Amino acid sequence: MKPTTAPRCFGFLLTCLLFGSSSSQSVCAGTENKLSTLSDLEQQYRTLRKYYENCEVVMGNLEITSIDRSRDLTFLRSIREVTGYVLVALNQFDYLPLENLRIIRGNKLYEDRYSLAIFLNYRRDGNFGLRQLGLKNLTGECVFLLAVHKLSPLCPRVKRGPFDFDDVARQQKLVFCLR
């Protein structure tokens, strides 16, 4: 074998080991935009859909920002794992369909503190906004820190589903705050 062939073979074998056993999984790249938005809300939605439609594993951060209430977000249901953080902010939709999300690894943290950050998801007049988190399968073992701020002006009416943030926070010594 030539000296230049060995690194290529090693890279190929490494790729096969990392992705070969999970060839049925769809892997996509995450983003690092934080609260930045694209030129308009239509473009923001189209980009979100393009990145995550049929995606199961997000290699990086899942950032869902500036999405209005009329958008179909069911394509997010395929996501099962995020290696970075999950950011849900400045949105007006009422339901977050991440039912199959099981693990947020938090290899990178939002604001260097949170693996899951959910805040300011409502209009100022309070008519529209996040009312239900579809995080039914999220496990606490890999969620490092969690911040939920101002889900909606009607916080007592927000349904969190079977995922008990307080219970996970106690078990994992997580930061949880709802303001």
N, C-alpha and C positions, 0 to 999 in steps of 0.2 A: 504494500500500500504506500502511495506517495505521502509525504508529510502534509501536503495541503488537503488530502482526502480525509484524513482522520478527523479534523474538526468538523467537516461537513457531515460525516457519518455520525459523530457524537451528537451534533445538533439535531439531525434527523431522528436518532434514537430517543433523544430527550423529548422532542416534540411528540413522537409516538407514545411515549410513556405518559406524558401529561394529558394529551388529548385523545389518544387512541382508544383507551378503555372507556372513554365517555363519548364516543363518536356520535351517539344519538343526541347529546347535549348541544344546544346552540349557544355559542359563546359570543358576546359582543363587547365592544369597548365602552367604558364609562366616560364621563365628562368631568371637567373641572371648571365649570362656569360660575359656580356658586349662585349668586342672585342676578347675574348679568342676563339680559334677554337679547334676543336677536332683533332684527329690524321691526317686526310686528308680531302680534300674537298668533296669526295664522302660520307664519313661518316657524315660530316657536313650537307649535303643535306638530306641524309636519315633520320637523326635525326630531322631536321626541318619538314620534311614531316610527320614523325611519330607523332610528337607532335601536329601538327595543321591541319591535314587532317580531314575534317568534323567538325572542331571546330567553334563554333559561339561566345563564350565568353572566352577570355583568362584571367584567374585569375592570374594576375601578369604581367610580361613584355613580349612583343613580340619583340624578337631580331632576325633580319634577317641579318646575317653577313657571309662574305666569300663564296658567292654562285656565281658560274661561269655563263657565258652567255647562255649555252646550256640547262639549267635546266627548267623544266616545273613547274611553280609556281602557276598554276591556282587553286590549292587546297587552297590557301590563300583567295580566293574569299568568302568563307563561314564565315570568321571572321567579326563580327559586332561590337564587343566591346572589349576593352582592359582596365583592371583596373589599370595597371601600366603605363610604358612608351613604346613607339615604337621606336626601334633603327634599322636603315637601313644603314649599313656601310660596306665598303670594298668589294662591290659586283661588278659584271660585267654585270648583266642582264640589258636589256634596258627598261623594263616595270614592274612596281610594281602593281600587280593585287589585290589591297585592295579596290575594288569598293564598297563593302558593309560595310566597316568600318564606323561607325557613331560616335562612342564616344571613346575618349581616356581619361580616368578618371584622370590619373596622380597621383594616390595614392602614387606611388613611382616615382621619377624623375631621369632621366639619368644625371649623374654628379651633382645631387642635383639641377638641373636647368631646364631640358627640358622634356616635356612629349612626344615630337616628335623630334627625332634627325636623320637627313639624311646627311651623308657626305662620301666623298672619294669613290664614287661608279663609278669608271672607271679605266681602265688600264692606266698605265703611258704613253703609246704611244697614248692614246686617241681613239683607234679604237673601243672599246666597253665600254658601260657604261649606266647608268640610263639616259633615255631621256624623260620618261613620268611617272608621278605619277598618279596612278589610284584611287585617293582619292576623288571620285565624291560625296560621301554622308557624308563626314566628316563634322560635325557641329563644330562651333567655341565655343559653350557654355561651353564645358568641356575641351578644349585644353588650358592648362595653359601657357606653354612656348614652343616655337618652334624654332628650329635651323636647317637651311638647308645650308650646306657648300659644295661647289664644286660638284654640281650634275654631271657635266661633263665638259670637256674643252670647249664644245660648248654651254655654258650656255644660250645664247640668243635663241637657237633652242629648249630648253627644254619646253615641253608642260605641263602645270599644270592642264589642264582640267577645268571644271567649278568651281573648288574650288579656290577661290581667297584668297591666303595667306595674301596679303596686307590688304584686306578688313577685314578679321577676326582679323588680328593683330591690326588694328585701333580700332575695336569695343571692343576687349577684352584686349587691352593694352598689347599685347604679344610682345616678342622679336622675330624679324625675321631678319635674315641676310643671304645673299647669297654672298659668296666670290668666 
